[in-house]
Amino acid sequence: MHIKDIDLNLLRVFDAVYRTRNVSRAAEALDLTQPAVSQGLTRLRLLVKDPLFMRASGGVQPSPRADRLAPAVR
């Protein structure tokens, strides 16, 4: 995977979900719909071949790979 293959808006979605730990709150922060954020996460998951986030009580928890990616995305 090369950076040119990634829609940079997907990195904004990743960062918002990572910071809020909640897809709905990330959508609000980005002024997007919750389905749009979910769809963006799905596209990014396919690109990086990792689930990135798992459901948890009250939101989502990052995968180990998401934790490694977050500082670079930030």
WORA-V523530 format. One record per residue. RES is the residue in one small letter. BURIAL is 1 if it has 16 or more other ideal C-beta (glycine too) atoms within 10 Angstrom, else 0. Layout:
[[RES & BURIAL] [RES & BURIAL]]
//
This chain:
[[m & 0] [h & 0] [i & 0] [k & 0] [d & 0] [i & 0] [d & 0] [l & 0] [n & 0] [l & 1] [l & 1] [r & 1] [v & 1] [f & 1] [d & 1] [a & 1] [v & 1] [y & 1] [r & 0] [t & 1] [r & 0] [n & 1] [v & 1] [s & 0] [r & 1] [a & 1] [a & 1] [e & 0] [a & 1] [l & 1] [d & 0] [l & 1] [t & 0] [q & 0] [p & 0] [a & 0] [v & 1] [s & 1] [q & 0] [g & 1] [l & 1] [t & 0] [r & 0] [l & 1] [r & 1] [l & 0] [l & 0] [v & 1] [k & 0] [d & 0] [p & 0] [l & 1] [f & 1] [m & 0] [r & 0] [a & 0] [s & 0] [g & 0] [g & 0] [v & 1] [q & 0] [p & 1] [s & 1] [p & 0] [r & 0] [a & 1] [d & 0] [r & 0] [l & 1] [a & 0] [p & 0] [a & 0] [v & 0] [r & 0]]
//
